[in-house]
Amino acid sequence: MWLVFQKEIKELLRDRRALFFMIALPLLLFPAIFGIIGYFSAKAVSDADSKVLNYGIVGEQYAPDLASRLEATEGFDVFSIPSGADFNQHIKQGDVDFVLVVPDNYNQGSDLREQVKVELHLNDASLNSVFKRVNDIVEELSKSRQDRAFALLNIGETRQEAILKPIVLEKIDTADKRESLGESIGGMVPYVVFLLCLAGGMFPANDIGAGEKERGTLETLLISPIERTQIILGKFMTIGVAGITTALITISSMAIWGIVLSQGMAIESVAEFMGQIGGLDFVLMFLMLIPVAGIFAALLLTLSMYARSVKEAQSYMGSLNFVVIVPVVLAILPGIDLDGGWAWVPLTNVALAIKELIKGTMDYFALIAIFGSTVVIAGALLAFCVYWSKQEKVLFR
């Protein structure tokens, strides 16, 4: 078994593509993902806020203050809509970004005895800040009317607040900053870690089984004086080590880049968040990924030994991505946590546990169920892999 393991490891270390997916990708992926998402999100918001909005206004004669405020505001360009024209068609054609329809009772509401509803017609299917930008102007005019009405009625500021909001619901969040940030990003971390762990084992698995079939070296290995079980275990250990290595580098990358972002870039919230995640939490994340890597290694080796060629093995292994995605999606859904039976569901329990460790709300007694169920599943899949790989009809399809 150890001879087979050493042989496969040496061949793995010569494969630059496999090393890239095992080492370089995990180190670069975290900053790339967060950097790209952050850059394009900020750019999209900035573009939406700075875009010049073409607009039309129907019933302008009823709201001269609103019309003049829009004309005086930078970033708005008026478009003349002919009387009786279908302004919704102008929106669809892209002539205008929005159209305001002012009712004829606009000025009658200046004494606050009647509510005025101004219609904002726009295509809100894409990311834009049209409503926000127009609403800011309308809110200013509305506030101006409130102030004039309260001044005429001689109502003080304290009573104004009581009239406008008789009852206020004050929100007091008992969650600390780590728990809040952990809830938002904790569901994404297992998704990335699982996929990288699977990808780390996928490339050596492809070559170890189907690759040896194509090269014709599998027969030579099978007639050697090594028991077939030992051969399979040696190959399994190689794939497992590749997956574990990727998992370790991924966890280390997450910690390293968290420190870099918190200290090197002086992001105070990230520094506070990363400072609260202890070394034990990172160690537990890594330890939980060991049986997960075993599950992936057994599945990958089984498929690789069954496939006739590397291309066929790749098509089989590609479907395993759904095996990773579904449990992680379940872990993100509201109402699903480690309480009850979810602690025994393979992969989902590890994803939930990683999220809880990041949040700092982990129930460490649940680790018994998590490790127990994951190790049992990994052992059962390995036993099936050994049985499967001993079948002549599988090896020589």
C-alpha positions as CSV (number, residue, x, y, z in Angstrom):
1,M,0.0,0.0,0.0
2,W,2.8,2.4,0.9
3,L,4.7,1.6,-2.2
4,V,1.6,2.4,-4.3
5,F,1.0,5.6,-2.3
6,Q,4.6,6.8,-2.8
7,K,4.4,6.0,-6.5
8,E,1.2,8.0,-7.0
9,I,2.4,10.9,-4.9
10,K,5.6,11.2,-7.0
11,E,3.5,11.2,-10.2
12,L,1.2,13.8,-8.6
13,L,4.0,16.1,-7.8
14,R,5.1,16.0,-11.4
15,D,1.7,17.1,-12.6
16,R,1.8,20.9,-12.7
17,R,-1.9,21.3,-13.5
18,A,-2.9,19.2,-10.5
19,L,-0.5,21.2,-8.3
20,F,-2.1,24.4,-9.5
21,F,-5.6,23.3,-8.5
22,M,-4.3,21.9,-5.2
23,I,-2.1,24.8,-4.1
24,A,-2.2,28.0,-6.3
25,L,-6.0,28.1,-6.8
26,P,-7.0,28.0,-3.1
27,L,-4.4,30.7,-2.3
28,L,-5.6,33.0,-5.1
29,L,-9.3,32.2,-5.1
30,F,-10.4,33.9,-1.9
31,P,-8.9,37.3,-2.7
32,A,-10.0,37.0,-6.3
33,I,-13.7,36.2,-5.4
34,F,-14.0,38.9,-2.8
35,G,-12.0,41.4,-4.8
36,I,-14.0,40.9,-8.0
37,I,-17.4,40.9,-6.3
38,G,-16.5,44.0,-4.3
39,Y,-15.1,45.8,-7.3
40,F,-18.0,45.1,-9.7
41,S,-20.6,45.7,-7.0
42,A,-19.1,49.1,-6.1
43,K,-18.8,50.0,-9.8
44,A,-22.4,49.0,-10.5
45,V,-23.7,51.1,-7.7
46,S,-21.5,54.0,-8.6
47,D,-22.5,53.9,-12.2
48,A,-26.2,53.7,-11.3
49,D,-25.8,56.8,-8.9
50,S,-23.9,58.9,-11.4
51,K,-25.8,58.0,-14.6
52,V,-27.7,60.9,-16.2
53,L,-31.4,60.1,-16.1
54,N,-33.6,61.1,-19.0
55,Y,-37.1,61.8,-17.7
56,G,-40.5,63.0,-18.8
57,I,-43.1,64.6,-16.7
58,V,-46.9,64.5,-17.3
59,G,-49.0,67.1,-15.6
60,E,-46.0,69.5,-15.1
61,Q,-48.4,72.5,-14.8
62,Y,-49.7,71.1,-11.5
63,A,-46.3,70.7,-9.9
64,P,-44.0,73.6,-10.9
65,D,-41.9,73.2,-7.8
66,L,-41.2,69.5,-8.6
67,A,-40.5,70.3,-12.2
68,S,-38.0,73.1,-11.3
69,R,-36.3,70.9,-8.7
70,L,-35.7,68.1,-11.2
71,E,-34.3,70.6,-13.8
72,A,-32.0,72.1,-11.2
73,T,-30.7,68.8,-9.9
74,E,-27.5,67.5,-11.6
75,G,-27.9,64.1,-13.3
76,F,-31.4,64.7,-14.6
77,D,-32.2,65.6,-18.2
78,V,-35.8,66.4,-19.2
79,F,-37.3,64.8,-22.3
80,S,-40.3,66.4,-23.9
81,I,-43.2,63.9,-24.3
82,P,-45.9,64.9,-26.8
83,S,-49.3,65.3,-25.5
84,G,-51.3,62.1,-25.6
85,A,-48.3,60.0,-26.4
86,D,-47.8,56.5,-24.8
87,F,-45.1,57.3,-22.3
88,N,-44.6,53.7,-21.4
89,Q,-43.6,53.0,-25.0
90,H,-40.9,55.7,-24.6
91,I,-39.6,53.9,-21.5
92,K,-39.5,50.6,-23.4
93,Q,-37.6,52.2,-26.3
94,G,-35.1,53.7,-24.0
95,D,-36.0,57.4,-24.8
96,V,-36.5,58.0,-21.0
97,D,-35.5,56.3,-17.8
98,F,-38.7,57.3,-16.0
99,V,-41.8,59.3,-16.3
100,L,-43.5,61.2,-13.5
101,V,-47.3,61.5,-13.7
102,V,-48.5,64.4,-11.5
103,P,-52.2,64.4,-10.4
104,D,-54.3,67.5,-10.7
105,N,-54.7,67.7,-6.9
106,Y,-51.0,68.2,-6.3
107,N,-51.3,71.8,-5.0
108,Q,-54.5,71.0,-3.1
109,G,-52.4,68.8,-0.8
110,S,-50.1,71.6,0.3
111,D,-52.1,72.1,3.5
112,L,-51.7,68.4,4.3
113,R,-55.4,67.8,4.3
114,E,-55.2,65.4,1.4
115,Q,-52.5,62.9,0.4
116,V,-51.0,63.4,-3.0
117,K,-49.8,60.4,-5.0
118,V,-47.3,61.0,-7.8
119,E,-46.8,58.0,-10.1
120,L,-43.3,57.0,-11.1
121,H,-43.2,54.9,-14.2
122,L,-39.9,53.0,-14.9
123,N,-38.4,49.7,-16.0
124,D,-37.2,48.4,-12.6
125,A,-36.0,45.0,-14.0
126,S,-32.3,45.9,-14.0
127,L,-30.1,47.4,-11.3
128,N,-30.7,51.1,-11.1
129,S,-31.1,53.8,-8.5
130,V,-33.9,55.7,-10.3
131,F,-36.5,55.3,-7.5
132,K,-34.0,56.3,-4.8
133,R,-32.8,59.4,-6.6
134,V,-36.3,60.6,-7.5
135,N,-37.6,59.7,-4.1
136,D,-34.9,61.9,-2.4
137,I,-36.2,64.9,-4.3
138,V,-39.8,64.1,-3.5
139,E,-39.0,63.6,0.1
140,E,-37.4,67.0,0.3
141,L,-40.5,68.7,-1.1
142,S,-42.7,66.6,1.2
143,K,-40.6,67.6,4.2
144,S,-40.9,71.3,3.2
145,R,-44.7,71.0,3.1
146,Q,-44.7,69.4,6.5
147,D,-42.6,72.1,8.0
148,R,-44.9,74.9,6.6
149,A,-48.0,73.2,7.8
150,F,-46.7,72.6,11.3
151,A,-45.4,76.2,11.5
152,L,-48.9,77.5,10.6
153,L,-50.5,75.2,13.3
154,N,-47.8,76.3,15.8
155,I,-46.8,72.6,16.6
156,G,-43.4,72.1,18.1
157,E,-40.8,69.6,17.0
158,T,-41.5,67.1,19.8
159,R,-45.2,67.0,19.0
160,Q,-44.4,66.8,15.3
161,E,-42.5,63.6,15.9
162,A,-45.4,62.2,18.1
163,I,-47.9,63.0,15.3
164,L,-45.9,61.6,12.5
165,K,-44.8,58.5,14.4
166,P,-47.1,57.8,17.4
167,I,-45.4,54.5,18.1
168,V,-41.7,53.7,17.3
169,L,-40.3,50.2,17.3
170,E,-36.7,50.4,18.4
171,K,-34.6,47.5,17.2
172,I,-31.9,46.2,19.7
173,D,-29.8,43.5,18.1
174,T,-28.4,41.0,20.6
175,A,-26.1,39.5,18.0
176,D,-22.5,40.8,18.1
177,K,-20.5,41.9,15.1
178,R,-18.9,38.5,14.6
179,E,-22.3,36.7,14.6
180,S,-23.7,39.2,12.1
181,L,-20.8,39.0,9.7
182,G,-20.6,35.2,10.1
183,E,-24.2,34.8,9.2
184,S,-23.7,36.7,5.9
185,I,-20.4,35.1,4.8
186,G,-20.5,31.8,6.7
187,G,-22.7,30.1,4.2
188,M,-20.4,30.9,1.3
189,V,-17.2,29.6,2.9
190,P,-18.3,25.9,2.9
191,Y,-19.4,26.2,-0.7
192,V,-15.9,27.4,-1.8
193,V,-14.1,25.0,0.5
194,F,-16.0,22.0,-0.6
195,L,-15.6,22.7,-4.3
196,L,-11.9,23.3,-3.9
197,C,-11.5,20.1,-1.9
198,L,-13.3,18.2,-4.6
199,A,-11.3,19.8,-7.4
200,G,-8.1,19.0,-5.5
201,G,-8.8,15.3,-5.5
202,M,-10.4,15.3,-9.0
203,F,-7.3,15.7,-11.0
204,P,-5.2,12.9,-9.4
205,A,-8.2,10.6,-9.4
206,N,-8.6,11.1,-13.1
207,D,-5.1,10.0,-13.7
208,I,-4.9,7.2,-11.1
209,G,-7.8,5.1,-12.5
210,A,-8.9,6.0,-16.0
211,G,-5.5,7.4,-16.9
212,E,-3.8,4.2,-16.1
213,K,-6.4,2.3,-18.2
214,E,-5.6,4.5,-21.2
215,R,-1.8,4.1,-20.8
216,G,-2.1,0.3,-20.2
217,T,-0.2,0.4,-16.9
218,L,-3.1,-0.7,-14.8
219,E,-2.7,-4.3,-15.9
220,T,1.0,-4.3,-15.0
221,L,0.2,-2.9,-11.5
222,L,-2.5,-5.6,-10.9
223,I,-0.2,-8.5,-11.7
224,S,2.4,-7.2,-9.2
225,P,2.7,-9.1,-5.9
226,I,0.7,-6.4,-4.1
227,E,-2.8,-7.3,-3.0
228,R,-5.5,-5.5,-4.9
229,T,-6.9,-4.1,-1.7
230,Q,-3.5,-2.5,-0.9
231,I,-3.4,-1.1,-4.4
232,I,-6.8,0.5,-4.0
233,L,-6.0,1.9,-0.5
234,G,-2.8,3.4,-1.8
235,K,-4.6,5.2,-4.6
236,F,-7.4,6.2,-2.2
237,M,-4.8,7.7,0.2
238,T,-3.2,9.7,-2.7
239,I,-6.6,11.3,-3.7
240,G,-7.4,11.9,0.0
241,V,-4.1,13.6,0.7
242,A,-4.6,15.8,-2.4
243,G,-8.1,16.8,-1.1
244,I,-6.9,17.3,2.4
245,T,-3.9,19.4,1.2
246,T,-6.3,21.6,-0.8
247,A,-8.6,21.9,2.3
248,L,-5.7,22.9,4.5
249,I,-4.4,25.5,2.1
250,T,-8.0,26.8,1.7
251,I,-8.4,27.2,5.4
252,S,-5.0,28.8,5.8
253,S,-5.7,31.1,2.8
254,M,-8.9,32.3,4.5
255,A,-7.0,33.0,7.7
256,I,-4.1,34.7,6.0
257,W,-6.1,36.9,3.7
258,G,-8.4,37.8,6.6
259,I,-5.3,39.1,8.5
260,V,-4.0,40.9,5.4
261,L,-7.3,42.6,4.8
262,S,-7.7,43.5,8.5
263,Q,-4.2,44.8,9.2
264,G,-2.5,45.6,5.9
265,M,-5.6,47.4,4.5
266,A,-6.7,48.7,7.9
267,I,-10.3,47.5,7.6
268,E,-11.4,47.8,11.2
269,S,-14.5,45.7,10.9
270,V,-12.6,42.8,9.3
271,A,-9.8,43.1,11.9
272,E,-12.3,42.9,14.7
273,F,-14.1,39.9,13.0
274,M,-10.9,38.0,12.3
275,G,-9.6,38.7,15.8
276,Q,-12.5,36.9,17.3
277,I,-12.1,33.7,15.4
278,G,-9.8,31.5,17.4
279,G,-7.1,29.1,16.3
280,L,-9.2,26.2,17.6
281,D,-12.0,27.2,15.2
282,F,-9.7,27.0,12.2
283,V,-8.3,23.6,13.5
284,L,-11.8,22.2,13.9
285,M,-12.8,23.4,10.4
286,F,-9.8,21.5,9.0
287,L,-10.4,18.4,11.0
288,M,-14.0,18.2,9.8
289,L,-12.8,18.4,6.2
290,I,-10.7,15.3,6.6
291,P,-13.6,12.8,6.5
292,V,-15.2,15.0,3.8
293,A,-12.1,14.6,1.7
294,G,-12.4,10.8,2.4
295,I,-15.9,10.8,1.0
296,F,-14.8,12.7,-2.1
297,A,-11.8,10.5,-2.6
298,A,-13.8,7.3,-2.4
299,L,-16.4,8.6,-4.9
300,L,-13.8,9.9,-7.3
301,L,-11.8,6.7,-7.2
302,T,-14.9,4.6,-7.8
303,L,-15.9,6.6,-10.8
304,S,-12.3,6.7,-12.2
305,M,-11.9,2.9,-11.9
306,Y,-15.2,2.4,-13.7
307,A,-14.6,4.8,-16.6
308,R,-13.0,3.5,-19.8
309,S,-11.1,6.7,-20.5
310,V,-10.1,10.0,-18.9
311,K,-12.8,11.9,-20.9
312,E,-15.5,9.5,-19.6
313,A,-14.2,9.9,-16.1
314,Q,-14.3,13.7,-16.3
315,S,-17.9,13.6,-17.4
316,Y,-18.8,11.3,-14.4
317,M,-16.8,13.5,-12.0
318,G,-18.4,16.7,-13.2
319,S,-21.8,15.5,-11.8
320,L,-20.3,15.3,-8.3
321,N,-20.5,19.1,-8.2
322,F,-24.2,18.7,-7.6
323,V,-23.3,16.4,-4.6
324,V,-21.5,19.4,-3.2
325,I,-23.9,22.2,-4.1
326,V,-27.1,20.6,-2.8
327,P,-25.9,20.1,0.9
328,V,-24.4,23.5,1.0
329,V,-27.6,25.2,-0.3
330,L,-29.5,23.3,2.4
331,A,-27.2,24.7,5.0
332,I,-27.9,28.3,3.8
333,L,-31.7,27.9,4.0
334,P,-33.4,29.7,7.0
335,G,-34.6,27.4,9.8
336,I,-31.9,24.7,9.2
337,D,-29.3,24.5,11.9
338,L,-27.4,21.8,13.9
339,D,-30.3,21.2,16.3
340,G,-32.1,17.9,15.8
341,G,-31.3,15.6,12.9
342,W,-29.3,17.9,10.7
343,A,-26.2,17.2,12.7
344,W,-26.3,13.7,11.3
345,V,-26.8,14.6,7.6
346,P,-23.4,14.2,5.8
347,L,-21.8,17.3,4.2
348,T,-24.8,19.5,5.3
349,N,-23.7,19.1,8.9
350,V,-20.1,20.1,8.1
351,A,-21.3,23.1,6.2
352,L,-23.6,24.1,9.1
353,A,-20.7,23.6,11.6
354,I,-18.3,25.7,9.6
355,K,-20.9,28.5,9.5
356,E,-21.4,28.2,13.3
357,L,-17.7,28.2,14.0
358,I,-17.3,31.4,11.9
359,K,-20.3,33.0,13.8
360,G,-18.9,31.9,17.2
361,T,-22.1,30.1,18.1
362,M,-20.9,26.5,17.8
363,D,-22.3,23.8,20.0
364,Y,-19.2,21.6,20.4
365,F,-21.3,18.6,21.5
366,A,-22.6,18.5,18.0
367,L,-19.2,17.6,16.8
368,I,-19.7,14.0,18.0
369,A,-22.6,13.5,15.6
370,I,-20.8,15.4,12.8
371,F,-17.6,13.4,13.0
372,G,-19.4,10.2,13.7
373,S,-21.8,10.4,10.7
374,T,-19.2,11.7,8.3
375,V,-16.5,9.1,9.2
376,V,-19.1,6.3,8.9
377,I,-20.2,7.5,5.4
378,A,-16.5,7.8,4.3
379,G,-15.8,4.3,5.6
380,A,-18.8,2.8,3.9
381,L,-17.9,4.5,0.6
382,L,-14.3,3.3,0.9
383,A,-15.5,-0.3,1.5
384,F,-17.7,-0.1,-1.6
385,C,-14.8,1.4,-3.6
386,V,-12.5,-1.6,-2.7
387,Y,-15.3,-4.1,-3.5
388,W,-16.1,-2.2,-6.8
389,S,-12.5,-2.0,-7.9
390,K,-11.9,-5.7,-7.4
391,Q,-14.5,-6.6,-10.0
392,E,-13.0,-7.7,-13.3
393,K,-16.1,-6.5,-15.2
394,V,-15.3,-3.0,-13.8
395,L,-11.6,-2.9,-14.4
396,F,-11.7,-4.3,-17.9
397,R,-14.8,-2.8,-19.4
